[in-house]
Every structure is written in structure tokens, then in C-alpha cells.
Amino acid sequence: MHSSLTGPHVVVFALFPGIDALDVTGPAEVFAMANQVLGGRRAGYEVHLAGERRGPVETSAGVRLHVEELFDEQGVIDTLVVPGRMAVGADGPEPHVDPGVVAWLRAAGPAAGRVASVCVGAHVTAAAGLLDGHRATTHWATAERFAERYPAVDVDPDPIFVRSGRMWTSAGITSSMDLALALVAEDHGDEVALDVARILVMYLQRPGGQSQFSVPLSQPPGTRADLRELRQWIAEHLDGDLSVPALAARMSMSERHFARVFKAETGSAPGAFVERMRLEAARRLLERTSRLAPDIAHACGFGSVETLHRVFRDRLNTTPGEYRNRFRTAA
């Protein structure tokens, strides 16, 4: 194999039975298209599929990938990609941690130029100890158990992908292509990455800080129809009075009882839920419109531009203007 100093950038995917097919094929398509865009003007990517044993590996989709190289045959690795495998059962999504991949990552991971985990592949990388001390993300539905099992990892369940030094992690399965585009941008610049995105009809090249899911999607559905209706009503009246007293009165409950029931049903205190809904609405307006900050602050119920800025700083570590510059998708 060649390192990126003398030849193609070597990308090695760590395969194991049952992996999610798109975790491999999505990024591989991005790297292949980058090679075509580069057109031999610069060294591109050389993709290898490695595993514990040679032969076909069945994916979760039933499509088979073929391992031609063993883990212990790998030389210099510029980018080591760790796909994931997730089973959805009665208790929700459960990531699979393959012991053979974990053992190889412990040996090969420290020497790789960078390590990129796709979706719940972050659980595998964390089990190998490579994410200790790093900020990381994973599929939002497994983020809580990820944080519980690997307390040395700074888990952020919100972004599409996260870079922490040479460690990269991405969120849900389709974000693997966003992650691969970011790797191409780091290697060859934004212009090449944007050309790849256009050709692959990835109409939005999403930077890593953009949210991977909406607030309603991240909340449990709950069992009470009245609270489901209230959550929908909140989403439609963000510029109104959504204080605990106002919401409790709407539900004909005492404030204390309402707060207790709401948290039991949604996992969030009413005030925190409302703030997240308002923040998400502001993000959408910044991404998709040219509306000014005072208008957005009013429409989303923040009351003032100062409050809008404070929430963005506290929750996203950025300002509304900086967020718009990064994620705006419409004039």
C-alpha cells in the first residue's frame, strides 16, 4: 500500500457480518466520484475492504460485500472507516460491537492517519478506546447508552458529524456520505467536495454542526393523546406565551402536576422542550430564509435578539449569523 505522501490516499473499511450496507457503499461512492472529479490531476483514493476472513460478508440488507484482504495484512492506512451494525428490537435500536474489529482497532487504530466511524460504528471505535477524551456523535437513538457505556467519551447526540483531532464520527446511516464529503474537502478542498456533491445529487452539502434530527423525532411518542396534542400546539404557537403557568392552565392542571406529567411523558421539562422547539425553528429560518434576526427572534418566541444570541451561544456555541453563514441553503 501507499501512503498519501507517495500515492493514493488509502481508505480501509473494517467489515464484519451484518454491517449496514450503506455505511460502506455510501462513503465508497463519494471517494470513487472524487477520483473521477480529480481526473488524475492529484492522487485520489484507494479503497480496501478488510476483515477477519476472506470471502463474502452479508450486510443487513442481504447484499454481500467481498473481503479480499485480512486485517493483519494492512500496511499504511490513511483513513480507517468503521461501519456499524444496528438491530431494532422491542427495546429500540441496539448497536452491535464486533470483538474482532475491536481487537484490530486497538492495534491498528493508533497508527492510522485518521479514524472515521459511521453511525453506530462509533460504539465499536469507543470499545477499542480510541474515542476516550474525544467529542463524538452517533445515531441519536443510541446516544444515551453510548454515553452510559463509554463515560470517557464526550458524546454530542445532535450533529450530523463531529471531528475531534484525527477522530471523526457521524450520525445516522445516510450521514455517512456527508462525513465522506467532509473528508474529501479536508483532503482536496471545498470546490472538489462540492463538485462531488453536485454529481451525486447531494443537493445540500451539510456541515457537521447541523442537527441530525428534529425535536419531535427525538422525543418518545408518549401514551397520552392530550400531551401529544399539546406538543403539536406548542410547535404551532412558538411566538405565544408558553410558560409553565400558561401551559398548565391550558391543560387544566396545577403547575406542579403538569410539569411532573410532561416530563414523565416526554423526558424533558416543559421549559427545556419549548426552548429546543424555538431553537429548531430559528435554525430552520436561518437556513432557509433571509429574514432578519429581530424578525426571527419574534417569530420563534425568543422575545429579543439578545435572548436569541444567548440561546445560540449556550446550546450551539455559535451566533445566529455564524450559523446562517455555514448552513444557509436558500436565498
C-alpha positions as CSV (number, residue, x, y, z in Angstrom):
1,M,0.0,0.0,0.0
2,H,1.0,3.6,-0.5
3,S,0.6,6.5,2.0
4,S,-0.9,9.8,0.9
5,L,2.7,11.1,0.7
6,T,3.7,8.9,-2.2
7,G,0.5,7.7,-3.9
8,P,-3.3,7.3,-3.5
9,H,-4.9,8.1,-0.1
10,V,-5.5,4.6,1.3
11,V,-9.0,4.1,2.8
12,V,-9.7,0.8,4.6
13,F,-13.2,-0.3,5.7
14,A,-13.4,-2.7,8.6
15,L,-16.0,-5.3,7.6
16,F,-17.9,-7.7,9.8
17,P,-21.1,-9.8,9.3
18,G,-24.4,-7.9,9.4
19,I,-23.0,-4.4,8.8
20,D,-25.3,-1.7,7.4
21,A,-24.6,-1.8,3.7
22,L,-24.9,2.0,3.2
23,D,-22.2,2.6,5.9
24,V,-19.8,1.1,3.4
25,T,-21.2,1.8,-0.1
26,G,-22.2,5.4,0.6
27,P,-18.7,6.7,1.5
28,A,-17.1,4.4,-1.1
29,E,-19.2,6.1,-3.8
30,V,-18.1,9.5,-2.6
31,F,-14.4,8.5,-2.7
32,A,-14.9,6.9,-6.2
33,M,-16.6,10.1,-7.5
34,A,-13.8,12.2,-6.0
35,N,-11.4,10.2,-8.1
36,Q,-13.3,11.0,-11.2
37,V,-13.5,14.7,-10.4
38,L,-9.8,14.8,-9.7
39,G,-9.2,13.1,-13.0
40,G,-5.7,12.1,-12.2
41,R,-4.6,15.7,-11.6
42,R,-3.9,14.7,-8.0
43,A,-3.7,11.4,-6.2
44,G,-7.1,10.2,-5.3
45,Y,-8.4,7.4,-3.1
46,E,-7.6,3.7,-3.0
47,V,-10.4,1.8,-1.2
48,H,-9.8,-1.6,0.6
49,L,-12.3,-3.9,2.2
50,A,-10.7,-5.8,5.1
51,G,-12.0,-8.4,7.5
52,E,-11.1,-11.3,9.8
53,R,-11.7,-13.8,7.0
54,R,-11.6,-13.6,3.2
55,G,-14.9,-14.1,1.3
56,P,-18.4,-12.7,1.2
57,V,-19.8,-10.7,4.1
58,E,-23.6,-10.4,4.2
59,T,-24.9,-7.0,5.1
60,S,-28.1,-6.1,7.0
61,A,-29.7,-5.5,3.6
62,G,-28.8,-9.0,2.4
63,V,-26.4,-7.6,-0.2
64,R,-23.0,-9.2,0.0
65,L,-19.7,-7.4,0.1
66,H,-16.4,-9.3,-0.6
67,V,-13.4,-9.2,1.7
68,E,-10.2,-9.8,-0.2
69,E,-7.7,-8.6,2.5
70,L,-7.3,-9.6,6.1
71,F,-6.9,-7.1,8.9
72,D,-3.4,-8.2,9.7
73,E,-2.3,-7.7,6.0
74,Q,-2.9,-4.0,6.1
75,G,0.0,-1.6,5.9
76,V,-0.1,2.2,6.0
77,I,-3.7,3.4,6.5
78,D,-4.6,7.0,5.8
79,T,-8.3,6.7,6.7
80,L,-9.7,3.8,8.6
81,V,-13.5,3.6,8.3
82,V,-15.6,1.7,10.9
83,P,-19.1,0.9,9.7
84,G,-21.9,0.0,12.1
85,R,-24.5,-2.7,12.6
86,M,-27.7,-1.9,14.4
87,A,-30.7,-4.2,15.2
88,V,-34.0,-2.7,16.1
89,G,-35.9,-4.7,18.7
90,A,-38.5,-4.3,21.4
91,D,-36.2,-2.1,23.4
92,G,-35.2,0.1,20.5
93,P,-32.1,0.2,18.4
94,E,-29.2,-1.8,19.7
95,P,-25.7,-1.4,18.3
96,H,-23.5,-4.5,17.7
97,V,-19.9,-4.3,18.8
98,D,-17.8,-6.9,16.9
99,P,-15.0,-8.2,19.1
100,G,-12.7,-9.0,16.1
101,V,-12.9,-5.4,14.8
102,V,-12.4,-4.0,18.3
103,A,-9.2,-6.1,18.7
104,W,-7.9,-4.9,15.4
105,L,-8.7,-1.3,16.1
106,R,-6.8,-1.4,19.3
107,A,-3.7,-2.5,17.3
108,A,-4.2,-0.6,14.0
109,G,-6.2,2.5,15.1
110,P,-3.4,4.5,16.8
111,A,-1.2,4.3,13.7
112,A,-3.9,5.3,11.2
113,G,-3.9,8.8,9.8
114,R,-7.5,9.3,10.9
115,V,-10.3,7.0,12.0
116,A,-13.9,7.7,10.8
117,S,-16.8,5.9,12.5
118,V,-20.1,5.7,10.7
119,C,-23.4,5.7,12.6
120,V,-23.2,3.1,15.5
121,G,-19.7,2.2,14.3
122,A,-18.8,4.8,17.0
123,H,-19.7,2.2,19.6
124,V,-17.1,-0.2,18.1
125,T,-14.4,2.6,18.0
126,A,-15.2,3.6,21.6
127,A,-15.0,0.0,22.7
128,A,-11.4,0.0,21.4
129,G,-10.6,3.0,23.5
130,L,-9.9,5.3,20.5
131,L,-12.6,7.8,21.4
132,D,-11.5,8.4,25.0
133,G,-11.1,12.1,25.6
134,H,-12.7,13.0,22.3
135,R,-16.0,14.6,21.4
136,A,-18.1,12.2,19.3
137,T,-21.6,11.6,17.9
138,T,-23.5,8.5,16.8
139,H,-27.1,7.6,15.8
140,W,-29.3,9.8,18.0
141,A,-31.4,6.8,19.2
142,T,-28.3,5.1,20.7
143,A,-26.6,8.2,22.1
144,E,-27.8,7.8,25.6
145,R,-26.5,4.3,26.0
146,F,-23.3,5.3,24.2
147,A,-22.7,7.9,26.9
148,E,-23.5,5.4,29.6
149,R,-21.2,2.7,28.3
150,Y,-18.3,5.0,27.4
151,P,-18.1,7.7,30.0
152,A,-14.6,8.8,28.8
153,V,-16.2,10.0,25.5
154,D,-17.8,13.4,25.3
155,V,-21.0,12.4,23.5
156,D,-22.9,15.0,21.5
157,P,-26.1,13.4,20.0
158,D,-27.1,16.4,17.8
159,P,-24.6,17.0,15.0
160,I,-24.5,15.1,11.6
161,F,-20.8,14.5,12.2
162,V,-18.1,15.6,14.5
163,R,-14.3,16.0,14.1
164,S,-12.1,15.7,17.1
165,G,-8.5,15.7,16.1
166,R,-7.9,12.7,13.9
167,M,-11.1,11.1,15.1
168,W,-14.3,11.5,13.0
169,T,-17.8,10.2,13.9
170,S,-21.1,10.5,12.1
171,A,-24.7,10.2,13.0
172,G,-27.4,8.1,11.3
173,I,-26.6,5.9,8.3
174,T,-27.2,8.4,5.5
175,S,-24.9,11.0,7.1
176,S,-22.0,8.7,6.2
177,M,-21.9,10.4,2.8
178,D,-21.8,13.9,4.5
179,L,-18.9,12.6,6.5
180,A,-17.1,11.3,3.4
181,L,-17.7,14.6,1.7
182,A,-16.1,16.4,4.6
183,L,-13.1,14.1,4.4
184,V,-12.8,14.9,0.7
185,A,-13.0,18.6,1.5
186,E,-10.2,18.3,4.0
187,D,-8.0,16.4,1.5
188,H,-8.8,18.3,-1.7
189,G,-10.7,21.5,-0.8
190,D,-14.3,22.6,-0.7
191,E,-14.5,23.0,-4.5
192,V,-13.8,19.4,-5.2
193,A,-16.2,18.2,-2.5
194,L,-18.9,20.5,-3.9
195,D,-18.4,19.1,-7.4
196,V,-18.7,15.6,-6.0
197,A,-21.9,16.6,-4.1
198,R,-23.5,18.0,-7.3
199,I,-22.7,14.9,-9.3
200,L,-24.1,12.6,-6.7
201,V,-27.2,14.9,-6.4
202,M,-26.5,15.6,-2.8
203,Y,-28.2,18.9,-3.2
204,L,-27.2,20.0,0.3
205,Q,-23.7,19.6,1.5
206,R,-24.3,19.6,5.2
207,P,-21.5,20.7,7.5
208,G,-21.1,18.8,10.7
209,G,-22.8,21.2,13.1
210,Q,-26.2,20.9,11.6
211,S,-28.7,19.0,13.6
212,Q,-29.3,15.4,12.6
213,F,-32.9,15.2,13.8
214,S,-35.9,17.4,14.8
215,V,-37.1,17.8,18.4
216,P,-40.3,15.8,17.8
217,L,-38.4,13.0,16.2
218,S,-36.1,12.8,19.2
219,Q,-38.9,12.6,21.7
220,P,-40.8,9.4,22.7
221,P,-44.3,9.4,21.2
222,G,-45.8,9.0,24.7
223,T,-49.1,7.4,25.7
224,R,-51.3,10.5,26.4
225,A,-53.2,11.9,23.5
226,D,-53.7,15.3,25.3
227,L,-50.0,15.8,25.7
228,R,-49.3,14.8,22.1
229,E,-51.8,17.4,21.0
230,L,-50.2,20.0,23.3
231,R,-46.8,19.3,21.8
232,Q,-48.2,19.9,18.4
233,W,-50.0,23.1,19.6
234,I,-46.6,24.3,21.0
235,A,-45.0,23.9,17.7
236,E,-47.7,26.0,16.0
237,H,-47.6,28.8,18.6
238,L,-43.9,29.4,19.3
239,D,-44.4,33.2,19.4
240,G,-47.0,32.9,22.2
241,D,-46.9,32.5,26.0
242,L,-45.5,29.0,26.5
243,S,-44.6,29.4,30.2
244,V,-45.4,26.6,32.6
245,P,-48.3,28.5,34.1
246,A,-49.8,29.2,30.7
247,L,-49.4,25.6,29.5
248,A,-50.7,24.2,32.8
249,A,-53.8,26.4,32.6
250,R,-54.4,25.1,29.0
251,M,-54.2,21.6,30.3
252,S,-56.4,22.4,33.3
253,M,-53.7,21.1,35.7
254,S,-51.8,22.6,38.5
255,E,-48.3,23.8,37.5
256,R,-46.6,21.2,39.7
257,H,-48.7,18.3,38.4
258,F,-48.4,19.5,34.8
259,A,-44.6,19.8,35.0
260,R,-44.3,16.3,36.5
261,V,-46.6,14.7,33.9
262,F,-45.0,16.4,31.0
263,K,-41.5,15.3,32.0
264,A,-42.7,11.7,32.6
265,E,-44.3,11.7,29.2
266,T,-41.5,13.4,27.1
267,G,-38.3,13.1,29.2
268,S,-38.0,16.9,29.1
269,A,-39.0,19.6,31.5
270,P,-41.6,21.9,29.8
271,G,-39.3,24.9,29.6
272,A,-36.4,22.9,28.1
273,F,-38.8,21.4,25.5
274,V,-40.1,24.8,24.5
275,E,-36.6,26.2,24.2
276,R,-35.5,23.4,22.0
277,M,-38.5,23.8,19.7
278,R,-37.9,27.5,19.4
279,L,-34.2,26.9,18.7
280,E,-35.0,24.4,16.0
281,A,-37.5,26.8,14.4
282,A,-34.9,29.6,14.4
283,R,-32.3,27.3,12.8
284,R,-34.8,26.4,10.0
285,L,-35.4,30.1,9.4
286,L,-31.7,30.9,9.3
287,E,-31.0,28.0,7.0
288,R,-33.9,28.6,4.5
289,T,-34.8,32.3,4.6
290,S,-33.3,35.8,4.5
291,R,-35.4,37.0,7.5
292,L,-33.5,39.3,9.9
293,A,-32.6,38.4,13.4
294,P,-35.2,40.6,15.1
295,D,-38.0,39.1,13.0
296,I,-36.7,35.5,13.7
297,A,-36.5,36.2,17.4
298,H,-40.1,37.4,17.5
299,A,-41.4,34.7,15.3
300,C,-39.8,32.0,17.4
301,G,-40.8,33.4,20.7
302,F,-37.4,34.5,22.0
303,G,-38.7,38.0,22.6
304,S,-35.4,39.7,21.8
305,V,-32.3,39.4,19.7
306,E,-30.2,39.2,22.9
307,T,-32.1,36.1,24.0
308,L,-31.8,34.6,20.6
309,H,-28.0,35.1,20.7
310,R,-27.7,33.8,24.2
311,V,-29.5,30.5,23.4
312,F,-27.4,30.0,20.3
313,R,-24.2,30.6,22.3
314,D,-25.3,28.3,25.2
315,R,-26.7,25.5,23.0
316,L,-24.7,25.6,19.8
317,N,-21.6,27.5,20.8
318,T,-22.1,29.9,17.9
319,T,-24.1,33.0,16.9
320,P,-27.2,33.2,14.6
321,G,-25.1,35.0,12.0
322,E,-22.3,32.4,12.0
323,Y,-24.9,29.6,11.9
324,R,-26.5,31.1,8.8
325,N,-23.2,31.6,7.1
326,R,-22.5,27.9,7.5
327,F,-25.8,26.3,6.8
328,R,-27.9,28.7,4.6
329,T,-29.4,26.8,1.7
330,A,-31.9,29.3,0.2
331,A,-31.7,32.9,-0.8
